[in-house]
């Protein structure tokens, strides 16, 4: 890890100003990107550390230095978001949006930007200094001369075979991503390649560093999303070797409610989360179907009460309280059928506008309050899917103010009864902490904020 990005303080929560700490890290990253001799630069970013801001700034500085570049993201939504951010920062810069030939291939908001040229053919974007698209689209592009530079966003969510498909399109690249998020998705069993340097199911960053271990590596040391109540837990549980701190201190954010509590479990856990940043609404221990009706109902009840009590959030963003509206609340689940059950329960309660989705789809998104249905709630076993470190990391790191976890009792016993039995493979870097350990760490913290469900 490049020492230029290490904070001067002993660790997260030190006395060093977080803005200055983040600025030093960014300066070192840009220095290696613009002036370094290495063909690649890797940046690890914790949740809410300004990854997209870094990508946009690096793109604009490369353009200013006269270096045309391609930008690679993993989804159309990510590409469109970056296009909008670049256009906002530099309204006169011509930008290319390379898209597929599918119907509605990009955000219609791009049509209102005259400086953004959109096409399904890269030849029609010739001459533009910066062109953005998904990795899947770039894989079908052939060019006579490679771009001098590329930026790969969400590089940890990109499979190594996808990187191989686009590697011939650029000479140098900046790779930015969050190592704590979910691993790249694949429908193929990768056991036969496990431990090999050319494992196609490994992340692009893992494969890159396996072949080029000497590349400069940096990290963004400050999360501007997570509050002071959340950053220490998320950092310790999911990023023990690349710790980070919150950009805000205790008391700088506050969540208040105009309507007093009614004494119910949902209201008591809401007040606990508002006061401490965390709340665990614990239902009685029981083995249940995946779409546990009681747990789903508890999640919906918490969301309904969050809205009924007319919450307002204050933060460093401004002096005036901001209403806690439905669009600033999210519900996270492990499975799509659970998300569908929660949506149906919310609809029965008359709630609209709240985001309800799986961890995979919530990656990169930010809300004031999140309500999480714990992946292991009511389960008879602890499978590899439910123990995946990145899943729990995503679910517990989307909030700016508070996170409420709904879970049946007994998960700690479930974990102890199902220790990790994954085989150890030669050549595979052991991911630390593993999901078993991370779940225990999170549960131990949540136990201090437990509120029993009382119907």
Secondary structure as a PSIPRED ss2 file (coil, helix, strand):
# PSIPRED VFORMAT (PSIPRED V4.0)

   1 X C   1.000  0.000  0.000
   2 X C   1.000  0.000  0.000
   3 X H   0.000  1.000  0.000
   4 X H   0.000  1.000  0.000
   5 X H   0.000  1.000  0.000
   6 X C   1.000  0.000  0.000
   7 X C   1.000  0.000  0.000
   8 X C   1.000  0.000  0.000
   9 X C   1.000  0.000  0.000
  10 X C   1.000  0.000  0.000
  11 X C   1.000  0.000  0.000
  12 X C   1.000  0.000  0.000
  13 X C   1.000  0.000  0.000
  14 X C   1.000  0.000  0.000
  15 X C   1.000  0.000  0.000
  16 X C   1.000  0.000  0.000
  17 X C   1.000  0.000  0.000
  18 X H   0.000  1.000  0.000
  19 X H   0.000  1.000  0.000
  20 X H   0.000  1.000  0.000
  21 X H   0.000  1.000  0.000
  22 X H   0.000  1.000  0.000
  23 X H   0.000  1.000  0.000
  24 X H   0.000  1.000  0.000
  25 X H   0.000  1.000  0.000
  26 X H   0.000  1.000  0.000
  27 X H   0.000  1.000  0.000
  28 X H   0.000  1.000  0.000
  29 X H   0.000  1.000  0.000
  30 X H   0.000  1.000  0.000
  31 X H   0.000  1.000  0.000
  32 X H   0.000  1.000  0.000
  33 X H   0.000  1.000  0.000
  34 X H   0.000  1.000  0.000
  35 X H   0.000  1.000  0.000
  36 X C   1.000  0.000  0.000
  37 X C   1.000  0.000  0.000
  38 X C   1.000  0.000  0.000
  39 X C   1.000  0.000  0.000
  40 X E   0.000  0.000  1.000
  41 X E   0.000  0.000  1.000
  42 X E   0.000  0.000  1.000
  43 X E   0.000  0.000  1.000
  44 X E   0.000  0.000  1.000
  45 X E   0.000  0.000  1.000
  46 X C   1.000  0.000  0.000
  47 X C   1.000  0.000  0.000
  48 X C   1.000  0.000  0.000
  49 X C   1.000  0.000  0.000
  50 X C   1.000  0.000  0.000
  51 X H   0.000  1.000  0.000
  52 X H   0.000  1.000  0.000
  53 X H   0.000  1.000  0.000
  54 X H   0.000  1.000  0.000
  55 X H   0.000  1.000  0.000
  56 X H   0.000  1.000  0.000
  57 X H   0.000  1.000  0.000
  58 X H   0.000  1.000  0.000
  59 X H   0.000  1.000  0.000
  60 X H   0.000  1.000  0.000
  61 X H   0.000  1.000  0.000
  62 X H   0.000  1.000  0.000
  63 X H   0.000  1.000  0.000
  64 X H   0.000  1.000  0.000
  65 X C   1.000  0.000  0.000
  66 X C   1.000  0.000  0.000
  67 X C   1.000  0.000  0.000
  68 X C   1.000  0.000  0.000
  69 X E   0.000  0.000  1.000
  70 X E   0.000  0.000  1.000
  71 X E   0.000  0.000  1.000
  72 X E   0.000  0.000  1.000
  73 X E   0.000  0.000  1.000
  74 X C   1.000  0.000  0.000
  75 X C   1.000  0.000  0.000
  76 X H   0.000  1.000  0.000
  77 X H   0.000  1.000  0.000
  78 X H   0.000  1.000  0.000
  79 X H   0.000  1.000  0.000
  80 X H   0.000  1.000  0.000
  81 X H   0.000  1.000  0.000
  82 X H   0.000  1.000  0.000
  83 X H   0.000  1.000  0.000
  84 X H   0.000  1.000  0.000
  85 X H   0.000  1.000  0.000
  86 X H   0.000  1.000  0.000
  87 X H   0.000  1.000  0.000
  88 X H   0.000  1.000  0.000
  89 X H   0.000  1.000  0.000
  90 X C   1.000  0.000  0.000
  91 X C   1.000  0.000  0.000
  92 X C   1.000  0.000  0.000
  93 X C   1.000  0.000  0.000
  94 X C   1.000  0.000  0.000
  95 X E   0.000  0.000  1.000
  96 X E   0.000  0.000  1.000
  97 X E   0.000  0.000  1.000
  98 X E   0.000  0.000  1.000
  99 X C   1.000  0.000  0.000
 100 X C   1.000  0.000  0.000
 101 X C   1.000  0.000  0.000
 102 X C   1.000  0.000  0.000
 103 X C   1.000  0.000  0.000
 104 X C   1.000  0.000  0.000
 105 X C   1.000  0.000  0.000
 106 X C   1.000  0.000  0.000
 107 X C   1.000  0.000  0.000
 108 X H   0.000  1.000  0.000
 109 X H   0.000  1.000  0.000
 110 X H   0.000  1.000  0.000
 111 X H   0.000  1.000  0.000
 112 X H   0.000  1.000  0.000
 113 X C   1.000  0.000  0.000
 114 X C   1.000  0.000  0.000
 115 X C   1.000  0.000  0.000
 116 X E   0.000  0.000  1.000
 117 X E   0.000  0.000  1.000
 118 X E   0.000  0.000  1.000
 119 X E   0.000  0.000  1.000
 120 X C   1.000  0.000  0.000
 121 X C   1.000  0.000  0.000
 122 X H   0.000  1.000  0.000
 123 X H   0.000  1.000  0.000
 124 X H   0.000  1.000  0.000
 125 X H   0.000  1.000  0.000
 126 X C   1.000  0.000  0.000
 127 X C   1.000  0.000  0.000
 128 X C   1.000  0.000  0.000
 129 X C   1.000  0.000  0.000
 130 X E   0.000  0.000  1.000
 131 X E   0.000  0.000  1.000
 132 X E   0.000  0.000  1.000
 133 X E   0.000  0.000  1.000
 134 X E   0.000  0.000  1.000
 135 X H   0.000  1.000  0.000
 136 X H   0.000  1.000  0.000
 137 X H   0.000  1.000  0.000
 138 X H   0.000  1.000  0.000
 139 X C   1.000  0.000  0.000
 140 X C   1.000  0.000  0.000
 141 X C   1.000  0.000  0.000
 142 X C   1.000  0.000  0.000
 143 X C   1.000  0.000  0.000
 144 X C   1.000  0.000  0.000
 145 X C   1.000  0.000  0.000
 146 X C   1.000  0.000  0.000
 147 X E   0.000  0.000  1.000
 148 X E   0.000  0.000  1.000
 149 X E   0.000  0.000  1.000
 150 X E   0.000  0.000  1.000
 151 X E   0.000  0.000  1.000
 152 X E   0.000  0.000  1.000
 153 X E   0.000  0.000  1.000
 154 X C   1.000  0.000  0.000
 155 X H   0.000  1.000  0.000
 156 X H   0.000  1.000  0.000
 157 X H   0.000  1.000  0.000
 158 X C   1.000  0.000  0.000
 159 X E   0.000  0.000  1.000
 160 X H   0.000  1.000  0.000
 161 X H   0.000  1.000  0.000
 162 X H   0.000  1.000  0.000
 163 X H   0.000  1.000  0.000
 164 X H   0.000  1.000  0.000
 165 X H   0.000  1.000  0.000
 166 X H   0.000  1.000  0.000
 167 X H   0.000  1.000  0.000
 168 X H   0.000  1.000  0.000
 169 X H   0.000  1.000  0.000
 170 X E   0.000  0.000  1.000
 171 X E   0.000  0.000  1.000
 172 X E   0.000  0.000  1.000
 173 X E   0.000  0.000  1.000
 174 X E   0.000  0.000  1.000
 175 X E   0.000  0.000  1.000
 176 X E   0.000  0.000  1.000
 177 X E   0.000  0.000  1.000
 178 X C   1.000  0.000  0.000
 179 X C   1.000  0.000  0.000
 180 X C   1.000  0.000  0.000
 181 X C   1.000  0.000  0.000
 182 X C   1.000  0.000  0.000
 183 X C   1.000  0.000  0.000
 184 X C   1.000  0.000  0.000
 185 X C   1.000  0.000  0.000
 186 X C   1.000  0.000  0.000
 187 X C   1.000  0.000  0.000
 188 X C   1.000  0.000  0.000
 189 X C   1.000  0.000  0.000
 190 X C   1.000  0.000  0.000
 191 X H   0.000  1.000  0.000
 192 X H   0.000  1.000  0.000
 193 X H   0.000  1.000  0.000
 194 X C   1.000  0.000  0.000
 195 X C   1.000  0.000  0.000
 196 X C   1.000  0.000  0.000
 197 X C   1.000  0.000  0.000
 198 X C   1.000  0.000  0.000
 199 X C   1.000  0.000  0.000
 200 X C   1.000  0.000  0.000
 201 X C   1.000  0.000  0.000
 202 X C   1.000  0.000  0.000
 203 X E   0.000  0.000  1.000
 204 X H   0.000  1.000  0.000
 205 X H   0.000  1.000  0.000
 206 X H   0.000  1.000  0.000
 207 X H   0.000  1.000  0.000
 208 X H   0.000  1.000  0.000
 209 X H   0.000  1.000  0.000
 210 X H   0.000  1.000  0.000
 211 X H   0.000  1.000  0.000
 212 X C   1.000  0.000  0.000
 213 X C   1.000  0.000  0.000
 214 X C   1.000  0.000  0.000
 215 X C   1.000  0.000  0.000
 216 X E   0.000  0.000  1.000
 217 X E   0.000  0.000  1.000
 218 X E   0.000  0.000  1.000
 219 X E   0.000  0.000  1.000
 220 X E   0.000  0.000  1.000
 221 X C   1.000  0.000  0.000
 222 X E   0.000  0.000  1.000
 223 X E   0.000  0.000  1.000
 224 X C   1.000  0.000  0.000
 225 X C   1.000  0.000  0.000
 226 X C   1.000  0.000  0.000
 227 X C   1.000  0.000  0.000
 228 X H   0.000  1.000  0.000
 229 X H   0.000  1.000  0.000
 230 X H   0.000  1.000  0.000
 231 X H   0.000  1.000  0.000
 232 X H   0.000  1.000  0.000
 233 X H   0.000  1.000  0.000
 234 X H   0.000  1.000  0.000
 235 X H   0.000  1.000  0.000
 236 X H   0.000  1.000  0.000
 237 X H   0.000  1.000  0.000
 238 X H   0.000  1.000  0.000
 239 X C   1.000  0.000  0.000
 240 X C   1.000  0.000  0.000
 241 X C   1.000  0.000  0.000
 242 X C   1.000  0.000  0.000
 243 X C   1.000  0.000  0.000
 244 X C   1.000  0.000  0.000
 245 X E   0.000  0.000  1.000
 246 X E   0.000  0.000  1.000
 247 X C   1.000  0.000  0.000
 248 X C   1.000  0.000  0.000
 249 X C   1.000  0.000  0.000
 250 X C   1.000  0.000  0.000
 251 X C   1.000  0.000  0.000
 252 X C   1.000  0.000  0.000
 253 X C   1.000  0.000  0.000
 254 X E   0.000  0.000  1.000
 255 X E   0.000  0.000  1.000
 256 X E   0.000  0.000  1.000
 257 X E   0.000  0.000  1.000
 258 X C   1.000  0.000  0.000
 259 X C   1.000  0.000  0.000
 260 X C   1.000  0.000  0.000
 261 X C   1.000  0.000  0.000
 262 X C   1.000  0.000  0.000
 263 X C   1.000  0.000  0.000
 264 X C   1.000  0.000  0.000
 265 X H   0.000  1.000  0.000
 266 X H   0.000  1.000  0.000
 267 X H   0.000  1.000  0.000
 268 X H   0.000  1.000  0.000
 269 X H   0.000  1.000  0.000
 270 X H   0.000  1.000  0.000
 271 X H   0.000  1.000  0.000
 272 X H   0.000  1.000  0.000
 273 X H   0.000  1.000  0.000
 274 X H   0.000  1.000  0.000
 275 X H   0.000  1.000  0.000
 276 X H   0.000  1.000  0.000
 277 X C   1.000  0.000  0.000
 278 X E   0.000  0.000  1.000
 279 X E   0.000  0.000  1.000
 280 X E   0.000  0.000  1.000
 281 X E   0.000  0.000  1.000
 282 X E   0.000  0.000  1.000
 283 X E   0.000  0.000  1.000
 284 X C   1.000  0.000  0.000
 285 X C   1.000  0.000  0.000
 286 X C   1.000  0.000  0.000
 287 X C   1.000  0.000  0.000
 288 X C   1.000  0.000  0.000
 289 X C   1.000  0.000  0.000
 290 X C   1.000  0.000  0.000
 291 X C   1.000  0.000  0.000
 292 X C   1.000  0.000  0.000
 293 X H   0.000  1.000  0.000
 294 X H   0.000  1.000  0.000
 295 X H   0.000  1.000  0.000
 296 X H   0.000  1.000  0.000
 297 X H   0.000  1.000  0.000
 298 X H   0.000  1.000  0.000
 299 X H   0.000  1.000  0.000
 300 X H   0.000  1.000  0.000
 301 X H   0.000  1.000  0.000
 302 X H   0.000  1.000  0.000
 303 X H   0.000  1.000  0.000
 304 X H   0.000  1.000  0.000
 305 X H   0.000  1.000  0.000
 306 X H   0.000  1.000  0.000
 307 X H   0.000  1.000  0.000
 308 X H   0.000  1.000  0.000
 309 X C   1.000  0.000  0.000
 310 X C   1.000  0.000  0.000
 311 X E   0.000  0.000  1.000
 312 X E   0.000  0.000  1.000
 313 X E   0.000  0.000  1.000
 314 X E   0.000  0.000  1.000
 315 X E   0.000  0.000  1.000
 316 X C   1.000  0.000  0.000
 317 X C   1.000  0.000  0.000
 318 X E   0.000  0.000  1.000
 319 X E   0.000  0.000  1.000
 320 X E   0.000  0.000  1.000
 321 X E   0.000  0.000  1.000
 322 X E   0.000  0.000  1.000
 323 X E   0.000  0.000  1.000
 324 X C   1.000  0.000  0.000
 325 X C   1.000  0.000  0.000
 326 X H   0.000  1.000  0.000
 327 X H   0.000  1.000  0.000
 328 X H   0.000  1.000  0.000
 329 X E   0.000  0.000  1.000
 330 X E   0.000  0.000  1.000
 331 X E   0.000  0.000  1.000
 332 X E   0.000  0.000  1.000
 333 X E   0.000  0.000  1.000
 334 X C   1.000  0.000  0.000
 335 X C   1.000  0.000  0.000
 336 X H   0.000  1.000  0.000
 337 X H   0.000  1.000  0.000
 338 X H   0.000  1.000  0.000
 339 X H   0.000  1.000  0.000
 340 X H   0.000  1.000  0.000
 341 X H   0.000  1.000  0.000
 342 X H   0.000  1.000  0.000
 343 X H   0.000  1.000  0.000
 344 X H   0.000  1.000  0.000
 345 X H   0.000  1.000  0.000
 346 X H   0.000  1.000  0.000
 347 X H   0.000  1.000  0.000
 348 X H   0.000  1.000  0.000
 349 X C   1.000  0.000  0.000
 350 X C   1.000  0.000  0.000
 351 X C   1.000  0.000  0.000
 352 X C   1.000  0.000  0.000
 353 X C   1.000  0.000  0.000
 354 X C   1.000  0.000  0.000
 355 X E   0.000  0.000  1.000
 356 X E   0.000  0.000  1.000
 357 X E   0.000  0.000  1.000
 358 X E   0.000  0.000  1.000
 359 X H   0.000  1.000  0.000
 360 X H   0.000  1.000  0.000
 361 X H   0.000  1.000  0.000
 362 X H   0.000  1.000  0.000
 363 X C   1.000  0.000  0.000
 364 X C   1.000  0.000  0.000
 365 X C   1.000  0.000  0.000
 366 X C   1.000  0.000  0.000
 367 X E   0.000  0.000  1.000
 368 X E   0.000  0.000  1.000
 369 X E   0.000  0.000  1.000
 370 X E   0.000  0.000  1.000
 371 X E   0.000  0.000  1.000
 372 X E   0.000  0.000  1.000
 373 X E   0.000  0.000  1.000
 374 X C   1.000  0.000  0.000
 375 X C   1.000  0.000  0.000
 376 X C   1.000  0.000  0.000
 377 X C   1.000  0.000  0.000
 378 X C   1.000  0.000  0.000
 379 X C   1.000  0.000  0.000
 380 X C   1.000  0.000  0.000
 381 X C   1.000  0.000  0.000
 382 X C   1.000  0.000  0.000
 383 X C   1.000  0.000  0.000
 384 X H   0.000  1.000  0.000
 385 X H   0.000  1.000  0.000
 386 X H   0.000  1.000  0.000
 387 X H   0.000  1.000  0.000
 388 X C   1.000  0.000  0.000
 389 X H   0.000  1.000  0.000
 390 X H   0.000  1.000  0.000
 391 X H   0.000  1.000  0.000
 392 X H   0.000  1.000  0.000
 393 X H   0.000  1.000  0.000
 394 X H   0.000  1.000  0.000
 395 X H   0.000  1.000  0.000
 396 X C   1.000  0.000  0.000
 397 X C   1.000  0.000  0.000
 398 X C   1.000  0.000  0.000
 399 X E   0.000  0.000  1.000
 400 X E   0.000  0.000  1.000
 401 X E   0.000  0.000  1.000
 402 X E   0.000  0.000  1.000
 403 X E   0.000  0.000  1.000
 404 X E   0.000  0.000  1.000
 405 X E   0.000  0.000  1.000
 406 X E   0.000  0.000  1.000
 407 X E   0.000  0.000  1.000
 408 X E   0.000  0.000  1.000
 409 X C   1.000  0.000  0.000
 410 X C   1.000  0.000  0.000
 411 X H   0.000  1.000  0.000
 412 X H   0.000  1.000  0.000
 413 X H   0.000  1.000  0.000
 414 X H   0.000  1.000  0.000
 415 X H   0.000  1.000  0.000
 416 X H   0.000  1.000  0.000
 417 X H   0.000  1.000  0.000
 418 X C   1.000  0.000  0.000
 419 X C   1.000  0.000  0.000
 420 X C   1.000  0.000  0.000
 421 X C   1.000  0.000  0.000
 422 X C   1.000  0.000  0.000
 423 X C   1.000  0.000  0.000
 424 X C   1.000  0.000  0.000
 425 X C   1.000  0.000  0.000
 426 X C   1.000  0.000  0.000
 427 X C   1.000  0.000  0.000
 428 X C   1.000  0.000  0.000
 429 X C   1.000  0.000  0.000
 430 X C   1.000  0.000  0.000
 431 X C   1.000  0.000  0.000
 432 X C   1.000  0.000  0.000
 433 X C   1.000  0.000  0.000
 434 X C   1.000  0.000  0.000
 435 X H   0.000  1.000  0.000
 436 X H   0.000  1.000  0.000
 437 X H   0.000  1.000  0.000
 438 X H   0.000  1.000  0.000
 439 X H   0.000  1.000  0.000
 440 X H   0.000  1.000  0.000
 441 X H   0.000  1.000  0.000
 442 X H   0.000  1.000  0.000
 443 X H   0.000  1.000  0.000
 444 X H   0.000  1.000  0.000
 445 X H   0.000  1.000  0.000
 446 X H   0.000  1.000  0.000
 447 X H   0.000  1.000  0.000
 448 X H   0.000  1.000  0.000
 449 X H   0.000  1.000  0.000
 450 X E   0.000  0.000  1.000
 451 X E   0.000  0.000  1.000
 452 X E   0.000  0.000  1.000
 453 X C   1.000  0.000  0.000
 454 X C   1.000  0.000  0.000
 455 X C   1.000  0.000  0.000
